[in-house]
Amino acid sequence: MKNGLFPRHNRFFALSPASAASRAGALAFAAALLLLLGGCGGGGGSGDQLSGAVRIDGSSTVFPLTSAVAEEFMDEHPRVRVSMSKSGTGGGFAKFLRGETDINDASRTITAGERSKAEKQGIEYIELPVAYDGLAVVAHPKNDWAQCLTTEELEEIWKPGSNVENWNQIRASFPDQPLTLYGAGTASGTFDYFTEVVVGEAGASRTDYNASEDDNVLVQGVQGDPGALGFFGLAHYEDNAQNLKLLGVDDNPPKGARAKGAQGGSRGGARSADTASAGGGTRTGCVQPSAETVRTGTYQPLSRPLFIYVNKAKSDDAATEAFVEFYLKHIGDLAAEVGYVPLSEQEYQLALQRFQNRTTGSMFEEDGAREEISLQEHLRQDLPADSAAAADTSVTASVVGAW
C-alpha cells in the first residue's frame, strides 16, 4: 500500500520518552489544578485515565487490522497496554480457549471442535466481524506465462497426494519450469479457508509445500523463487505488489455448491461464514481480487469475512470493553488504510450492538441452516428484537452476501 501497511503495524505500541514525559507532565498539571480548585473524586475511568491491559493473539491476516486499531487506541489511552502476537487463527484459539488471551483474531469462524472445547472450558465468546478480505494467488514477478488459473487447476495442484511438480503439468502451454508452492500453515485460518473452498474439505491439502502462518514469510518466498506459486491475504499482496505477480481466478463453473458439503466435517461451520463474504454474483471468467471485486462478490470463491472473538468474562473489564467498542467504531475507516474491505455502516452498527448486548456464540451453524442469508442478516438474527429494530435500516450494505 502506498500509505505503508507494515510500517504502521510494526511500530512499537509505546510512547517515546519525550511523548511520555509530555503526557505525564500534562496529567500532573491537570491533577494539581483540580486540587487547587477543590475538585474531588478520581477520574480513573475517563479519557486518558483509563488503564489496564488487553491481550490479543491469532491470525496474521487480521493482525494489521487489529494493530492499526491498537495504535490509534493507545494514542488516546496511553495507560492501556495492548499486547499482540500472531500465532495463526488456530494457534490463537488454542491460547484463547486456555484463557491466556482476551481477544482472538480470526480469518475463519470458530470450528466445531473449538466450540466444543470452549464449552468444556466454560469460556463464552462474542463473535464479531470486522472486515472483508480476499485471498491473492500470486507468482514470481518474472512469470510471463500464467495470467489466470481455474479453481479446478488450483484443486489439482493443492489436493492431498497431488503430484503436480512442474508448471507444464498445470497446463500444456506452460513452460517446463519446476513448481514451488507457498501457502498458509495448518494453524492458519487462511489454510482452513483455502482448502475448504478450493479442495472441497477444510484441512485437506498436500503437505510438500513451503508453509507459514506469517504472510510476510510467504511474500518473501514467492518473490525470491522464479517457479513459485502461492496464496495469502490480499492486503499483503497489495503492500508488496511491485515484487509479485497477481493471478486471476476463474471459478466458472463455481465450486461453491460442492464445497458446502464439507462443512459438516471436523472443521464444520467455517464454510457458512466464508460464503458470506462473497455476494452471490454471476461468475464471469477470470477475475482478479481487488476491493471492488471483493465488495461486489465477483471474486469467487476466495473472498471472506474476518473476525475478532472476545472472551465474555473479560468483556466487562474497562480496558477491554473500551478497546472493542473503539475497534468497531473506527475499523471502518482504518480497514481501507491497511488494504482491507470495510463492512457496511449498518453491519458495523449491528456488530457493536452484538458486543454491547454481550451476545455469545457463533452466528454460523454447523448444519448450514443460515447459509443463504447475508452477513447483515446473520447479525440481526442474533439480536433482541428491540435492538435489531434500532439499527438504521436505511443504510444499504456495501457487500451483500448470498452465502
C-alpha positions in Angstrom: 0.0 0.0 0.0 1.2 3.5 -0.7 0.5 4.6 2.8 2.6 1.8 4.3 0.8 -1.2 5.7 3.6 -2.7 7.7 5.3 0.5 8.9 2.1 1.2 10.7 1.7 -2.2 12.5 5.4 -2.8 13.1 5.7 0.3 15.3 6.2 -0.5 19.0 3.0 0.4 20.8 4.6 2.5 23.4 5.2 6.2 24.0 8.6 7.7 23.2 10.3 9.1 26.3 9.6 12.6 25.2 6.0 11.9 24.5 5.6 10.0 27.8 7.2 12.9 29.7 4.9 15.4 27.9 1.8 13.4 28.7 2.9 12.8 32.3 3.6 16.5 32.8 0.2 17.4 31.4 -1.6 14.9 33.6 0.3 16.1 36.7 -0.5 19.7 35.9 -4.2 18.8 35.4 -4.3 16.9 38.7 -2.7 19.8 40.6 -5.2 22.2 39.1 -8.1 20.1 40.2 -6.7 20.0 43.8 -6.3 23.8 43.8 -9.9 24.2 42.6 -11.1 22.0 45.4 -12.1 19.3 42.9 -12.8 15.9 44.4 -13.2 12.4 43.1 -10.9 10.4 40.9 -11.0 10.4 37.1 -9.8 6.8 36.9 -12.5 5.7 34.4 -12.4 8.6 31.9 -10.3 9.7 29.0 -6.6 9.3 29.4 -7.1 7.9 32.9 -8.3 4.6 31.6 -5.7 1.9 32.4 -5.2 -1.8 32.1 -4.1 -4.4 29.6 -5.6 -6.2 26.6 -4.1 -9.4 25.4 -4.6 -10.4 21.7 -3.3 -13.3 19.5 -4.4 -15.1 16.4 -4.5 -14.6 12.7 -1.6 -12.9 10.9 -4.1 -11.8 8.3 -6.2 -9.9 10.8 -3.1 -8.7 12.7 -2.6 -5.5 10.5 -6.2 -4.5 11.2 -6.0 -5.0 14.9 -2.6 -3.4 15.1 -3.9 -0.3 13.3 -6.8 -0.1 15.8 -4.5 -0.7 18.8 -2.1 2.1 17.7 -5.0 4.6 17.5 -6.5 3.4 20.7 -3.3 3.7 22.7 -2.7 7.2 21.3 -6.0 8.1 23.1 -5.4 5.9 26.1 -1.7 5.7 26.8 -2.1 4.0 30.1 -3.7 0.9 28.5 -1.2 -1.7 27.2 -2.4 -3.7 24.2 -0.1 -6.7 23.7 -0.3 -8.5 20.4 1.1 -11.7 18.8 0.2 -13.7 15.7 0.2 -17.5 16.1 -2.4 -18.1 13.4 -6.1 -18.4 13.8 -5.9 -22.0 15.2 -2.9 -21.3 17.4 -4.6 -18.2 18.7 -7.8 -20.1 19.5 -5.7 -22.6 21.5 -4.4 -19.8 23.7 -7.8 -18.1 23.8 -9.5 -21.3 25.0 -6.9 -21.7 27.7 -7.8 -18.2 29.0 -4.4 -16.8 28.0 -5.8 -14.0 25.8 -8.8 -11.7 25.9 -9.3 -11.4 22.1 -8.5 -13.8 19.2 -8.1 -12.5 15.7 -9.5 -15.0 13.2 -9.6 -15.3 9.5 -12.3 -18.0 9.7 -15.1 -18.8 12.1 -14.6 -20.9 15.2 -14.7 -24.6 14.4 -17.0 -27.3 15.8 -14.0 -28.7 17.8 -13.1 -25.3 19.2 -16.7 -24.6 20.1 -16.8 -27.9 22.0 -13.6 -27.1 23.8 -14.9 -23.7 24.8 -18.0 -25.3 26.3 -15.9 -27.7 28.3 -13.6 -24.9 29.5 -16.6 -22.8 30.4 -15.4 -20.0 28.1 -18.2 -17.9 26.5 -17.1 -15.8 23.5 -18.6 -13.0 21.4 -18.0 -13.3 17.7 -17.6 -10.0 15.8 -17.0 -9.5 12.1 -14.6 -6.6 11.4 -13.8 -6.5 7.6 -13.7 -8.5 4.3 -10.6 -9.9 2.7 -9.7 -11.7 -0.5 -7.0 -14.3 -0.9 -4.5 -13.4 -3.6 -3.0 -16.2 -5.8 0.5 -15.0 -6.8 3.6 -15.9 -8.7 7.1 -14.6 -9.2 7.2 -11.2 -10.9 9.1 -12.6 -13.9 6.5 -15.3 -14.6 5.3 -14.3 -18.1 3.1 -17.4 -18.9 0.4 -17.6 -16.2 -2.3 -14.9 -16.1 -5.1 -16.8 -14.6 -5.8 -20.2 -13.0 -9.1 -22.0 -12.8 -10.4 -23.3 -9.4 -10.1 -26.8 -10.9 -6.4 -26.3 -11.7 -5.9 -25.0 -8.1 -7.6 -28.1 -6.7 -5.4 -30.4 -8.8 -2.3 -28.5 -7.5 -3.2 -28.4 -3.8 -5.3 -31.6 -3.2 -3.8 -34.3 -0.9 -1.4 -36.6 -2.8 -1.1 -34.2 -5.8 1.9 -35.0 -8.0 1.9 -31.6 -9.8 5.5 -30.5 -9.6 6.0 -28.6 -12.8 4.2 -25.7 -14.4 3.6 -27.7 -17.6 1.6 -30.2 -15.6 -0.9 -27.4 -14.8 -1.4 -26.5 -18.4 0.4 -27.9 -21.5 1.1 -24.3 -22.8 3.1 -23.5 -19.7 6.9 -24.0 -19.8 9.0 -26.7 -18.3 9.6 -24.9 -15.0 9.7 -26.6 -11.6 6.8 -25.6 -9.4 7.4 -24.5 -5.9 4.4 -23.9 -3.6 4.0 -21.4 -0.8 0.9 -21.3 1.4 -0.6 -20.8 4.8 0.4 -23.2 7.6 -2.1 -25.6 9.2 -2.6 -23.3 12.2 -3.8 -20.6 10.0 -7.4 -19.8 9.3 -6.3 -18.9 5.8 -5.3 -22.6 5.4 -8.7 -23.8 6.6 -10.5 -21.4 4.3 -8.4 -22.0 1.2 -8.6 -25.8 1.4 -12.3 -25.8 2.0 -13.3 -23.6 -0.9 -10.6 -24.9 -3.4 -10.1 -28.6 -2.4 -13.6 -29.1 -1.0 -12.6 -30.1 2.5 -11.2 -27.9 5.2 -7.7 -29.1 6.1 -7.3 -31.3 3.1 -4.0 -30.4 1.4 -0.8 -31.8 0.0 2.0 -31.3 2.6 5.0 -30.9 0.4 4.9 -27.1 0.2 6.5 -24.1 2.0 4.1 -23.3 4.8 4.0 -20.4 7.2 1.4 -18.8 9.4 3.1 -15.5 8.7 2.1 -14.0 5.4 5.3 -11.9 5.3 7.4 -15.1 5.1 5.3 -16.3 2.2 5.7 -13.0 0.4 9.5 -13.2 0.7 9.5 -16.8 -0.5 7.4 -16.1 -3.6 9.3 -13.0 -4.7 12.6 -14.9 -4.5 11.6 -18.0 -6.3 11.1 -18.0 -10.2 9.0 -21.1 -10.1 6.8 -20.0 -7.2 3.0 -20.2 -6.8 1.5 -19.1 -3.6 -1.6 -17.7 -1.8 -2.1 -15.3 1.1 -4.2 -12.3 2.1 -4.9 -9.6 -0.5 -3.5 -6.8 1.8 -0.1 -8.5 1.9 -0.1 -8.7 -1.9 -1.0 -5.0 -2.2 1.8 -4.0 0.1 4.3 -5.9 -2.0 2.7 -5.6 -5.4 5.9 -4.4 -7.1 7.6 -7.7 -6.2 4.9 -10.1 -7.0 2.6 -11.1 -9.9 -1.1 -11.3 -9.2 -3.0 -14.0 -11.0 -6.7 -14.1 -11.7 -9.0 -16.9 -10.6 -11.7 -18.4 -12.9 -14.5 -20.0 -10.9 -16.7 -20.9 -13.8 -18.5 -23.2 -13.2 -18.5 -22.3 -9.5 -17.1 -24.8 -7.0 -19.2 -23.4 -4.1 -22.0 -25.9 -4.1 -19.6 -28.8 -3.9 -17.6 -27.2 -1.1 -20.7 -26.7 1.0 -20.9 -30.4 1.6 -17.6 -30.2 3.5 -19.0 -28.1 6.3 -20.2 -30.9 8.5 -16.6 -32.2 9.0 -14.3 -31.7 11.9 -13.9 -28.1 11.0 -17.6 -27.6 10.4 -19.0 -24.1 10.4 -16.2 -22.4 8.6 -17.9 -22.6 5.2 -21.1 -20.9 6.3 -19.2 -17.8 7.1 -16.8 -18.0 4.2 -19.5 -17.9 1.6 -21.0 -14.9 3.4 -18.2 -12.6 2.2 -18.9 -13.0 -1.5 -22.2 -11.7 -2.6 -23.8 -14.2 -4.9 -22.6 -12.7 -8.1 -22.5 -14.3 -11.6 -19.2 -16.0 -12.4 -17.8 -14.2 -15.4 -14.5 -16.0 -16.1 -11.1 -14.8 -14.8 -11.3 -12.2 -12.0 -8.5 -10.6 -10.0 -9.0 -9.7 -6.4 -9.5 -6.0 -5.5 -11.5 -4.0 -3.1 -14.2 -3.7 -5.7 -14.4 -7.4 -6.7 -14.4 -8.5 -3.0 -17.1 -5.9 -2.2 -19.3 -6.9 -5.1 -18.8 -10.6 -4.7 -17.4 -11.2 -8.2 -14.1 -12.6 -6.9 -15.1 -16.2 -6.1 -14.5 -18.3 -4.2 -11.6 -16.6 -2.4 -13.4 -13.8 -0.6 -14.2 -14.0 3.1 -15.1 -12.1 6.3 -12.6 -11.6 9.1 -13.4 -11.7 12.8 -12.4 -11.0 16.3 -13.5 -13.2 19.2 -13.8 -11.6 22.6 -13.8 -13.6 25.9 -17.1 -12.6 27.5 -15.7 -12.9 31.0 -13.1 -10.3 30.0 -15.5 -8.0 28.2 -16.6 -6.1 31.3 -13.0 -5.2 32.1 -12.9 -1.4 31.4 -9.9 -1.5 29.1 -11.1 -4.5 27.1 -14.6 -3.1 26.7 -13.3 0.3 25.6 -10.9 -1.3 23.2 -13.6 -3.4 21.5 -16.0 -0.6 21.2 -13.3 1.7 19.8 -12.4 -1.1 17.3 -15.9 -1.4 15.9 -16.4 2.3 15.7 -13.1 3.0 13.9 -12.2 0.0 11.9 -14.4 1.0 9.0 -12.0 3.9 8.3 -8.8 2.1 9.2 -9.6 -1.1 7.2 -9.1 0.6 3.8 -5.9 2.2 5.0 -4.3 -1.2 5.6 -5.7 -2.8 2.5 -8.9 -4.5 3.6 -12.5 -4.0 2.5 -14.7 -2.5 5.3 -18.1 -3.8 6.2 -21.1 -1.6 5.6 -22.1 1.1 8.1 -25.1 -0.9 9.2 -23.0 -4.1 9.6 -20.7 -2.3 12.0 -23.6 -0.9 13.9 -25.1 -4.3 14.3 -21.8 -5.8 15.4 -21.4 -3.1 18.0 -24.9 -3.9 19.3 -23.9 -7.6 19.4 -21.0 -6.7 21.6 -22.9 -4.3 23.8 -25.6 -6.9 24.3 -22.9 -9.5 25.1 -24.4 -11.9 22.6 -22.3 -15.1 22.8 -21.7 -18.0 20.5 -21.3 -18.2 16.7 -23.7 -16.8 14.2 -22.9 -19.6 11.9 -24.4 -23.0 12.5 -22.6 -26.3 11.7 -25.6 -27.6 9.8 -25.6 -24.6 7.5 -29.2 -23.7 8.2 -28.5 -20.0 7.8 -26.2 -20.3 4.9 -28.3 -18.5 2.3 -28.5 -15.1 4.1 -26.3 -12.1 4.3 -23.8 -11.2 7.0 -26.2 -8.4 7.9 -29.0 -10.8 8.4 -26.8 -13.1 10.5 -26.0 -10.2 12.8 -29.7 -9.2 13.0 -31.0 -12.7 13.8 -29.0 -12.9 17.0 -30.0 -9.5 18.3 -33.1 -9.0 20.6 -36.0 -7.6 18.5 -35.7 -4.1 20.0 -32.0 -3.9 19.3 -32.4 -5.1 15.7 -35.2 -2.6 15.2 -32.9 0.2 16.4 -30.5 -0.4 13.6 -30.7 2.1 10.8 -32.3 0.1 8.1 -31.9 3.0 5.6 -28.2 2.1 5.4 -27.6 -0.2 2.4 -25.0 -2.9 2.9 -21.9 -2.4 0.7 -21.4 -6.1 0.5 -24.5 -8.3 0.0 -23.5 -11.9 0.8 -25.9 -14.5 -0.5 -24.0 -17.3 1.1 
